[in-house]
Amino acid sequence: MTSSFVRAGGVRRALRWLAGTLASSALAAAAFAAPVPQQRGNFHLDLRSAATGSALPFTVGQVLRKGDVPEGSTVVSDLAEFQCVVKNRWPDGSAKFAVLSGRADMTSGQVRRVQLHSGTPPQPQPDIGTGELKSRNISAAITYNLSGKAAWAGADWDTPAQTLTTGPQMSSWTYRKPLNANAYLVAWLEVRAYKGGRVEVLPWIENGYLRLKGGGEYSGTATFGLIGGGGFEQELHLLNHQRAVLASGSTLTYWVGGDPQLTPQHDTDYLMSTRQLPNYGAHTASNSPLFDRLASSYTPLAQADFPVYMGASGYHPSIGLLPEWDAAYLTSGADPRAWRAVMINGYAAGRYGIHFRDETTQRPIRFSKYPGLVVADGSGIYNTGSSSVNDYTAPVSGQSPPGYASSHHPSVGAMAYLLSGWNYHLEEAQFLATLNFLKQTDTIRGKTKGVLETTAGANTTRGAAWALRSLALAANFTPDGDALQTEFINSLESNIAHYHQRNVQTPSNPLGLVTPYSNYNGIDDPWESALWMDDFFTASMSYLKDLRVAGGGGARKLKEFLDWKFVSVTGRLGGSGAGAYSYQYAAQYIVPYAPHNDTDWKHGTGPWYPSWADVARAMDLPVTGAPGDPLVSGYPTDPTAYWGNLMPAIAYAVDNKAPGAAEGWARVTAASNWPEQDRAYDDDPVWSVRPRTAAQQ
């Protein structure tokens, strides 16, 4: 009975109910008490297979909690055949992200639980090399109509474009060959070779370079063939700066030696406890209607779960700190349908014209090399800026890809990489971060700094929030020592310094609101803007702090900025009386940001409203707000509306112990209609981010 209740999210829901009964600050702290957590450093990975077999190979990505795997240790398991390759480390040297591989005996339809924990590194064994591909006589080929053919066999395997992972259980590489005379169309493979002889291949065609001319519109029959591992054939209409994985239906990769048909199921509570993912409080049941709307079959360049029009007004499940498919994996306890949706959408992001590969390095660009470069028209990128030195990416021809709007863009690639370890998905996250750099006016972004300004029309406040989120995830997962990671971190620290200087070093408005991109009230007083966009910015900067990618002075400045920023949340979660902004009205579409249209944001001189109570009085809001009063504004029982937008910001304010945050959270969760809102997140979990328990902190 107890086990069933816990699996169904009973403990979490009981804690949520308890929090909702408390209104005083003393009792609010008790709302975050938790069951005794698992021993630090102990977690698990479940494997499911549709096949029965011995020594079936697998590879997954695994985020790790700070301190769980100290420097000098590694992740070990109860499997005889297992390896851990650490890719990233926390500032204290402990492992942060690793790629885990191994082989397990499986019985069809049954779960094999792999116990994982910190331990002593095993004795060194010989790594699998590219010679394994030659000895196995692996042969692969990609063709694209009359454009050409790229084939690999024998000595071709000796020269990978990039070595990704090496180990005694699994090693992996990428390979590339041009498909046409101008070398613009390129065939790519990502190849994993396993101990025991099985080989796994992820193939794609890419039509996206930075300055190389020839980016146009191509049509024809694309094929992929892998001797002993199946193949692909389909008509493909490939536009500029798109890339397409050559797979379809339920097939996501190809195997030589037989597909083990393994699906991993991570320990999702542990994943969230690492702070590399938001802490979602929803529980998505196996019969939730959410699964009916998630993509279950892959078609190259198809829409999958992305919006018909990126940039359309209103809620879309792709928008949030993480999109719905990523959140669903966590809130469902790693349901295999959610895992498949994460992978499919990771591939489907290839439909957007965001892939600007530097032809001099065959990698996503380094910001420091292109101070004045801005993306040219024709790739479907909305609201692009201009170059002060007339430096633009290569011109393109033909139809434009589906429209990409940074103001509404979802995170892509990061979660798929986290779960699978496929470098293809990491590159997708890197391409996204570099595109958000390239679309900015060079002078506004600070040339190589990549500042994402909330006031710029190429961003808007929400666009800056989501672009910072995407940049932070790219920095977090790009392997340590990679020059790209340094570029991403430098840009993040430039953004932190920019917002610290604007709002902390230079005294600014006392409401904790960053400079909005427009006055919704036109030329009239007061200055009004979208409060929910500001909540996005609070959440993204808080998520950045949890990732711990900014070091030294950057980390200090980020903390100081958030100490100022959290007032935008806590100031709206007060009780009753003329001296408070009642929590009942915390979620709004627009609010007055400043009393006058000519308010000086740049120099911080205002004039400003002295407090959130003054904002409430300017809005003629009631002075009610006693314990148990219902949430009123912002569609309080709709998990996709303004209260949902506010939830991550509240959660991070509580986690960071912002003054008044715990008391405000207790007021919200004690509201008479909170339970209805709380339940609704189970089927729409994007905004269900919750404060972490004291035990997790």
Secondary structure as GFF3:
##gff-version 3
##sequence-region A 1 697
A	DSSP	alpha_helix	2	7	.	.	.	ID=ss1
A	DSSP	alpha_helix	10	20	.	.	.	ID=ss2
A	DSSP	alpha_helix	25	30	.	.	.	ID=ss3
A	DSSP	beta_strand	43	49	.	.	.	ID=ss4
A	DSSP	beta_strand	53	63	.	.	.	ID=ss5
A	DSSP	beta_strand	74	77	.	.	.	ID=ss6
A	DSSP	beta_strand	81	89	.	.	.	ID=ss7
A	DSSP	beta_strand	95	106	.	.	.	ID=ss8
A	DSSP	beta_strand	111	119	.	.	.	ID=ss9
A	DSSP	alpha_helix	131	135	.	.	.	ID=ss10
A	DSSP	beta_strand	140	144	.	.	.	ID=ss11
A	DSSP	beta_strand	148	152	.	.	.	ID=ss12
A	DSSP	three_ten_helix	154	158	.	.	.	ID=ss13
A	DSSP	beta_strand	162	165	.	.	.	ID=ss14
A	DSSP	beta_strand	170	178	.	.	.	ID=ss15
A	DSSP	beta_strand	186	194	.	.	.	ID=ss16
A	DSSP	beta_strand	199	207	.	.	.	ID=ss17
A	DSSP	beta_strand	218	226	.	.	.	ID=ss18
A	DSSP	beta_strand	230	238	.	.	.	ID=ss19
A	DSSP	beta_strand	242	245	.	.	.	ID=ss20
A	DSSP	beta_strand	254	256	.	.	.	ID=ss21
A	DSSP	beta_strand	262	266	.	.	.	ID=ss22
A	DSSP	alpha_helix	268	273	.	.	.	ID=ss23
A	DSSP	alpha_helix	290	293	.	.	.	ID=ss24
A	DSSP	alpha_helix	324	331	.	.	.	ID=ss25
A	DSSP	alpha_helix	336	348	.	.	.	ID=ss26
A	DSSP	three_ten_helix	349	351	.	.	.	ID=ss27
A	DSSP	beta_strand	357	358	.	.	.	ID=ss28
A	DSSP	beta_strand	363	364	.	.	.	ID=ss29
A	DSSP	three_ten_helix	367	369	.	.	.	ID=ss30
A	DSSP	beta_strand	373	374	.	.	.	ID=ss31
A	DSSP	beta_strand	391	392	.	.	.	ID=ss32
A	DSSP	three_ten_helix	406	408	.	.	.	ID=ss33
A	DSSP	alpha_helix	414	420	.	.	.	ID=ss34
A	DSSP	alpha_helix	423	438	.	.	.	ID=ss35
A	DSSP	three_ten_helix	447	449	.	.	.	ID=ss36
A	DSSP	alpha_helix	460	477	.	.	.	ID=ss37
A	DSSP	alpha_helix	483	500	.	.	.	ID=ss38
A	DSSP	pi_helix	501	505	.	.	.	ID=ss39
A	DSSP	beta_strand	527	530	.	.	.	ID=ss40
A	DSSP	alpha_helix	531	547	.	.	.	ID=ss41
A	DSSP	alpha_helix	552	565	.	.	.	ID=ss42
A	DSSP	alpha_helix	567	570	.	.	.	ID=ss43
A	DSSP	three_ten_helix	583	585	.	.	.	ID=ss44
A	DSSP	beta_strand	590	594	.	.	.	ID=ss45
A	DSSP	alpha_helix	612	618	.	.	.	ID=ss46
A	DSSP	alpha_helix	642	655	.	.	.	ID=ss47
A	DSSP	alpha_helix	661	670	.	.	.	ID=ss48
A	DSSP	alpha_helix	674	680	.	.	.	ID=ss49
A	DSSP	three_ten_helix	685	687	.	.	.	ID=ss50
###
